[in-house]
Amino acid sequence: GTHTLQLTFGCNVGPDRRLLLGFWQSAYDGGGFIALNEDLRSWTVGETVASIIKSKWEISGEAEFQRNYLEVKCV
């Protein structure tokens, strides 16, 4: 059947062009799947299968990559 994966990411920037809030989250078939925590350094999973992805991303430094995007490029 058909499945849906949604990714939402972005940033809120202050008047001084500094990052106030960054976010990165995903949903699979409408349910929370995996999200970058507010500290932009760790992940929260919403489904058991996402734990496998979380483990791989912790090893590969994916949070650091996404944090860099949010703090530098998004701003």
N, C-alpha and C positions, 0 to 999 in steps of 0.2 A: 504494500500500500504506500500511500504518500505520507511523508513526514515533513515537519517544518522545523528549521533551526533559525532562531532569531539572535542577532548580535546587536547590542546597544552599547555604545561607548561615546564618551565625550568629556568635556570639562567646563567648569564655571570659572571665569577669570575675573579678578578684581580690577579696579580702575588703574592700578599700577602694572597691569598685565601679568600679575603673578597668579599661579594656580590656587584657587580656593577649594575646589573639589574636582576630583577626577573619578570617573566610573567606567567599568567594563563588566558587562554581564551578558549571559546567554540564556536562552530558553529553548527547550526541545519539546515540540508538540504542546506548547502552551505552559509547560511546567518549568520551574527554575532548574537550571542545569549546573552551571558553574559561574562563579562571579569573583572578581577581584575585590578584596576587602578594602575598606576605607583607607587603611595604611598604605595601600598600593604595593604591598610586599607579600601578601599571602592570599590564598584562595579559600572560598567556601563552596562546597558542593551541595546540590539539591537532590541528586539522584545517585544511587550506588555506583552505577556505571561511570559516572563522572569522576569517581575516586581514582580510577585508572589514569585518566587524563591529568588529574591534579598531580599524581605522583610523577608522571613524565614531565610535566611542566615545572615542578619543583626542581628536578634534576637539571633541566635544560635552561633554567633561568628566565622562563617566560614572563613572570611577574615583573622582573627588572626591565625586560624589553617593553612591556606594555606601560610601565611606569614612566620610562623615558619618553615614549610617544606622548603620553598625557601631559607630562611636565614640560616638554620642549616643543614638540611639533603641534600639539593641539592648541597650546597657548599662542 
